[in-house]
């Protein structure tokens, strides 16, 4: 029975890694003919529908208090709207694999922010060394980009800012009032959809024949899979195995993002990129070693 539980936990984790790791691939396919703002709007809208249906079957209810919806709006902006847009905008210029590897810096930025804003999350030698390794890996990645065009540089900075936004959202989730995870997931996506509705209407043009079926299918899947289904799996994994088990995804998501870009989009495979990827993963591993050491102490 215990063995079955462990197998199921790993299968769920693998599903989450594949959903989030391949999201960069599908974003690249979607942004080829669809503008970034529309990608974000439809992604959060479809994700909201998926989670609302799941909420209904779980017989849970959304809150009615204005304060709760303001918190959902904050989470939805920092954790969804802003990073989704920055990643989609950046991937108009840079490779999906590069974007995925830049995003790997997120847990290291979270670690630094937690030192200042979360009680009991102080830095250690392992964490500092892990952060320095991660920064080194990202610097190797960004070196050629910063020597390229201004647009490439801005695109890489946009994805890096998205990683910072995810890190800030992680801190906010731990500092602000807690909600039922399923309710919070549905609520923040609903709030994000409503908040983006008017800007989307005013700033985007009607869909034309230039939009490819591949982009449309990719966009629909981004909303259903990496946004809706992945959020549900995330809650289930945390409930079944805990957040420490979940942290394993930080090692594997950039790997999936990198190699799916290479295999499916014919993105470049260089020894510098592989070296950077290895250094970033070592940095995350070292920082986790520090976190685990602090937990035991």
C-alpha positions, 0 to 999 in steps of 0.5 A: 500500500505504501509502495503504491502511494509512493509510485502515485506521488512520483507519477503526479510529480512527473506530470507536474514537471512535464506540464510546467516544463513544456509550457515554454514550448507551447508558449513559443508555439502560441506567441508565433502568431498570437500577441502576448496579452491575448495569450495571458488573457485566454490562459488565465480565463481557461485555467479559471474555468478548469479550476471553477469546475473542479471547485464545484465537484469538490463542493467548495465555495468561493468567498464573498468578502471584498478583502479576500478578492483583493488578496486574490487579485494581488496573487493573480497579478504577481503570480500569474498576469505579470509573469505570464505576460513577461515570459510570453513577451520575452519568448517572441525573441529568445528560445523557449529553452533559454527562457526555461533555464532563466526561470530556474533562478526563481527558487534561489531568489525566493530563498534570498527574499525569505531570509528578510521576510520569513521568520526562521528562513535565515541564510546559511553558507550552503544557501549563499554558495548555492545562490552564487552558483545559480547566478553564475549559471544564469550569467553564462546563459545571459552573456551571449544574449547581452552581447546580441541585440537590444531586443534580445537583452530586454527579452531575457530581462523580462523573463528574469523579472518574471522569475522574480515575480514568482519569487515575490508571490511565493513570499506573499503566499506565506505572509498574507492570510491563508485560504483553502488551496483549491479556493485560492487557485480558482479565486486568483485566476477568476480575479486575474481574468476579470482584471485583464478583461478591459485592457485586453479589449482595448489593447488587442486586435480581433483574431485574423486568418494569420493566427495559425491553428498550432498557436490556437491549440497551444494556447488552449492547452496552456490554459487547460494543462499548465495552468488549470490541471497543473494547479490541481495536481500541485494541490494534490501533491502538497496534500499527499507528500508535502512541500519538500517533496514538491521542491524536486521540480526545481531541478527538472523543469529547466531540463525539460524546458531546455530539451523540449526546445532542442528536440521540438523547435530545433533550438541550438544545443551548445556546450555553454548552455549545458554547462550553465544548466548543470551549474544552475541545478547544482546551485539549487541542489546546494541551496536545498542542502542548506535548507534541509540542514537548517530544518534538521537543526 
